Amino acid sequence: MTWAVMDQLPIGSLVKAAAATGVFQVLPDAMVWRAIRPRNGWLLEDLAMGFAMVFATALPAQTIAGLMHSRIPAYVVPLLFVTVFAAVPVLRRRVLEARWSPLP
């Protein structure tokens, strides 16, 4: 996204980059974190650990894609995580039942 702004690319490029980041990195990582954390947690904890979970999906996906010289694994692996977490009832329930509250 920074590259799009620095090179003064059209605003559509920035929107496309933000959407890709949300769909291919933030969504899968947030789903993984919400599935493994305790039911009740803090918002700050969710934000910090959700970003840290990039090592669970995005980093392996991009490494595989780089080794294969193809973009396809970078798209498929995170979407595979989303599909599994949405399709398996136990995982879907854990993700949806996770709650957060502000710091005390």
C-alpha positions as CSV (number, residue, x, y, z in Angstrom):
1,M,0.0,0.0,0.0
2,T,2.9,2.3,0.8
3,W,4.3,1.6,-2.6
4,A,1.0,2.6,-4.3
5,V,1.0,6.0,-2.4
6,M,4.7,6.7,-2.9
7,D,4.6,6.0,-6.7
8,Q,1.4,8.1,-6.9
9,L,-0.6,5.2,-8.4
10,P,-4.3,5.7,-8.9
11,I,-6.5,5.4,-5.8
12,G,-7.9,2.2,-7.2
13,S,-4.5,0.6,-6.6
14,L,-4.6,1.6,-3.0
15,V,-8.1,0.2,-2.6
16,K,-7.2,-3.0,-4.3
17,A,-4.1,-3.4,-2.0
18,A,-6.2,-2.7,1.1
19,A,-8.8,-5.3,0.1
20,A,-6.2,-7.9,-0.7
21,T,-4.5,-7.3,2.7
22,G,-7.9,-7.7,4.4
23,V,-9.0,-10.8,2.5
24,F,-5.7,-12.7,2.2
25,Q,-3.9,-11.8,5.5
26,V,-6.1,-10.2,8.2
27,L,-9.2,-12.4,7.8
28,P,-7.5,-15.8,7.9
29,D,-5.2,-14.7,10.7
30,A,-8.0,-13.3,12.8
31,M,-10.0,-16.5,12.3
32,V,-7.0,-18.7,13.4
33,W,-6.5,-16.5,16.5
34,R,-10.2,-16.4,17.5
35,A,-10.3,-20.2,17.2
36,I,-7.4,-20.9,19.5
37,R,-7.8,-18.2,22.1
38,P,-10.0,-18.3,25.3
39,R,-13.6,-17.4,24.7
40,N,-13.3,-14.1,26.6
41,G,-10.4,-11.7,25.8
42,W,-9.4,-8.1,25.4
43,L,-9.6,-6.1,22.2
44,L,-5.9,-5.2,22.4
45,E,-5.0,-8.8,22.8
46,D,-7.1,-9.7,19.7
47,L,-5.5,-6.9,17.6
48,A,-1.9,-7.8,18.7
49,M,-2.2,-11.6,18.4
50,G,-4.3,-11.3,15.2
51,F,-1.4,-9.5,13.5
52,A,1.1,-11.9,15.0
53,M,-0.8,-14.8,13.4
54,V,0.5,-13.7,10.0
55,F,3.1,-16.4,10.7
56,A,0.3,-19.0,10.5
57,T,-1.0,-18.3,7.1
58,A,0.6,-15.4,5.1
59,L,4.2,-16.2,5.7
60,P,4.1,-19.9,4.7
61,A,1.8,-19.1,1.7
62,Q,4.1,-16.4,0.4
63,T,7.2,-18.6,1.0
64,I,5.6,-21.4,-1.0
65,A,4.5,-19.0,-3.7
66,G,8.0,-17.6,-4.0
67,L,9.6,-21.0,-4.2
68,M,7.2,-22.0,-6.9
69,H,7.5,-18.7,-8.7
70,S,3.8,-18.4,-8.8
71,R,1.2,-16.2,-7.1
72,I,-1.4,-18.9,-6.8
73,P,-0.3,-20.4,-3.5
74,A,-0.3,-16.9,-1.9
75,Y,-4.0,-16.6,-2.7
76,V,-5.1,-20.2,-2.3
77,V,-3.5,-21.1,1.1
78,P,-5.1,-18.2,3.1
79,L,-8.5,-18.8,1.4
80,L,-8.1,-22.5,2.3
81,F,-7.8,-21.5,6.0
82,V,-10.9,-19.3,5.7
83,T,-12.8,-22.2,4.0
84,V,-11.8,-24.7,6.6
85,F,-12.6,-22.4,9.5
86,A,-16.0,-21.5,8.0
87,A,-16.9,-25.1,6.9
88,V,-16.0,-27.1,10.1
89,P,-18.8,-26.5,12.6
90,V,-16.6,-26.7,15.7
91,L,-14.1,-24.2,14.3
92,R,-16.9,-21.9,13.0
93,R,-18.6,-21.9,16.5
94,R,-15.3,-21.1,18.2
95,V,-14.6,-18.1,15.9
96,L,-18.1,-16.7,16.2
97,E,-18.4,-17.2,20.0
98,A,-15.1,-15.4,20.8
99,R,-15.8,-12.2,22.7
100,W,-13.7,-9.2,23.6
101,S,-13.9,-6.4,26.0
102,P,-11.8,-3.2,26.5
103,L,-8.9,-3.3,28.8
104,P,-9.9,-3.0,32.5
